[in-house]
């Protein structure tokens, strides 16, 4: 064998033996899809931030309901020998406190729905990345199996060459095909690292946390029929947290309008004081004090500020929320139609591509057997294997698109994925 051929063959053997396979013999913990979703909900920093916003909104309701504190007043004048002490209280009129509470309560409910909306999005995103991780692992297994078959083909080519049944170029061609397999495997391993990094970030795990999915590709590939589109639309309108958030934001704007109108009604401040004075004392009675009770009423006159700006702002918000609600309902209907259509299309593609894989696999095996028997040449074997590899790539690519569409539908309906199937 020439030095160049020997070097090429040695490189192939080195790659086979030294490849850092992601499915190592080392014992690695496994995480199911449900466990991944639960970990994301418990640990994801964005979700924790949203949960803190809910607590802030609940505290704001308490703040809105706080009543005015009474105030005390004390005045003394030695020069005039006059002393007074009293209490005062600001009475809010027009039900302002009740309306402030209503604004805060509706805003709090809207923030809670925003939290729920982010939870549903996180679940769908976790499902999507987990499914991609599983699909890429399954693809890696197929590629490694193809690599092993290519290694066998190199061995067969060498034996046939040594027996004088095939030219030396067969060794070069089969070795080059094996190197191509190794290159594909290395690319996939890098993709798997990226898959896991993305999931670790989503689950708030350490970037070097090593784990493998517990669910298999076949377990995730649920091809059951969906519920009718009209039923999915109704479920989405009922369960979409972002739509509920918008409804509560609209109610909050309505309460803000009522509060702005109530702010036109002036508040009343009442003061009550006890006044003691000996300003009218005489030489015959220098310690004579007079005692009086003074009552004051202070009312703000809304002459310059009649809250018109706040009223106009609240009315504009209501108009905006009306348009936003209609637009979101249209978007929901479009999301359901789009994801349902994609799912239906991908089911057909998966079925066809699976048939193509089975057919290509059978043809590749027959041609390889023919090569071993001397009836086929090496180029026919390589061509058949390339066709099989393309068919397998298409199959797993279609499966990934199907998983993406399922995750999008889950997010569109805001319900567990299991409930969208018949």
HELIX and SHEET records of a PDB file:
HELIX    1   1 UNK A    3  UNK A   18  1                                  16    
HELIX    2   2 UNK A   33  UNK A   43  1                                  11    
HELIX    3   3 UNK A   45  UNK A   64  1                                  20    
HELIX    4   4 UNK A   96  UNK A  162  1                                  67    
HELIX    5   5 UNK A  169  UNK A  202  1                                  34    
HELIX    6   6 UNK A  217  UNK A  220  1                                   4    
HELIX    7   7 UNK A  229  UNK A  239  1                                  11    
HELIX    8   8 UNK A  241  UNK A  262  1                                  22    
HELIX    9   9 UNK A  308  UNK A  372  1                                  65    
HELIX   10  10 UNK A  378  UNK A  413  1                                  36    
HELIX   11  11 UNK A  417  UNK A  420  5                                   4    
SHEET    1   A 2 UNK A  29  UNK A  31  0                                        
SHEET    2   A 2 UNK A 211  UNK A 213  1                                        
SHEET    1   B 4 UNK A  71  UNK A  77  0                                        
SHEET    2   B 4 UNK A  82  UNK A  91 -1                                        
SHEET    3   B 4 UNK A 268  UNK A 277 -1                                        
SHEET    4   B 4 UNK A 290  UNK A 299 -1                                        
END                                                                             
